[in-house]
């Protein structure tokens, strides 16, 4: 894997994926860590910090439109108590488009 496509392949470590990206279930982990039942203000965070975070997230994760193929999507199972089950995910599966292939990467890059 490599983070940020702005880094040349010979300047970072790559390794083959030997694990299941859905174990542990990313939706369960996100709900445990991020779900809030009440508002918790953050007095030290200002609009400059939020702009900086947004810029970095865009650099880390946005590389154009993701793959559209429905058959190739990550299928994340939802727990019985997940609020997403009340809407379009009533079948209990969250389908997430995969990041498009890095067209600049060569087979020899790993």
C-alpha positions in Angstrom: 0.0 0.0 0.0 1.1 3.6 -0.4 -0.3 6.8 1.1 -0.5 9.9 -1.0 0.0 9.4 -4.7 2.3 12.5 -4.8 5.1 10.3 -3.4 7.3 8.5 -5.9 7.1 4.7 -5.5 10.8 4.3 -4.8 10.5 6.6 -1.8 8.1 4.5 0.3 7.6 1.0 1.6 5.1 -1.3 -0.2 3.8 -4.6 1.1 1.3 -7.1 -0.3 -2.0 -7.1 1.5 -2.2 -10.2 3.6 -5.3 -9.3 5.7 -9.0 -8.8 5.2 -9.9 -5.1 5.2 -13.3 -5.9 6.6 -12.0 -7.5 9.8 -12.6 -6.0 12.2 -15.8 -4.5 10.6 -15.0 -0.9 9.9 -18.5 0.3 10.5 -18.6 -1.3 14.0 -15.2 0.3 14.8 -16.3 3.7 13.5 -19.5 3.6 15.5 -17.6 2.6 18.7 -15.1 5.4 18.3 -17.1 8.2 16.7 -20.8 7.9 17.5 -22.1 10.6 19.8 -25.3 10.7 21.8 -24.7 14.3 22.9 -23.0 17.4 21.6 -19.4 17.8 22.9 -18.0 21.2 22.1 -14.3 21.5 21.2 -13.3 25.1 22.4 -9.7 24.8 21.1 -10.6 24.0 17.5 -11.2 26.9 15.2 -12.1 27.4 11.5 -8.5 27.6 10.4 -7.9 24.1 11.9 -11.0 22.7 10.1 -9.8 24.1 6.8 -6.4 22.5 7.3 -8.0 19.1 8.2 -10.2 19.3 5.1 -7.2 20.1 2.9 -5.2 17.1 4.2 -8.1 14.7 4.0 -8.6 15.7 0.4 -4.9 15.0 -0.3 -4.9 11.7 1.5 -8.1 10.2 0.0 -9.4 11.9 -3.1 -7.9 10.7 -6.3 -10.9 11.3 -8.6 -14.2 9.5 -8.9 -14.2 6.0 -7.4 -15.1 2.8 -9.4 -18.8 2.6 -10.3 -19.2 -1.1 -10.7 -21.7 -2.4 -8.2 -20.2 -5.9 -8.2 -16.8 -4.6 -7.2 -17.9 -2.6 -4.1 -16.8 -3.4 -0.6 -19.7 -5.0 1.2 -19.7 -4.0 4.9 -22.2 -5.9 7.0 -24.3 -3.8 9.4 -25.2 -4.9 12.9 -28.9 -5.3 13.8 -28.9 -2.0 15.8 -27.2 0.1 13.2 -29.3 3.2 12.3 -28.4 2.8 8.6 -30.7 -0.2 8.5 -33.7 2.1 8.7 -33.0 3.6 5.2 -31.6 2.4 2.0 -29.5 -0.2 3.7 -32.4 -2.2 5.1 -30.8 -5.4 3.6 -28.0 -5.0 6.2 -25.2 -4.3 3.8 -23.3 -1.0 3.3 -21.8 -1.0 -0.2 -18.8 1.3 -0.6 -17.2 2.1 -3.9 -13.6 1.1 -4.2 -10.9 3.8 -4.9 -10.1 3.8 -8.5 -6.9 2.2 -9.7 -3.8 4.2 -9.6 -3.0 4.5 -13.4 0.5 5.8 -12.7 1.5 2.7 -10.8 3.5 0.0 -12.5 3.5 -3.7 -11.8 7.1 -3.5 -10.6 6.0 -0.9 -7.9 4.6 -3.7 -5.8 
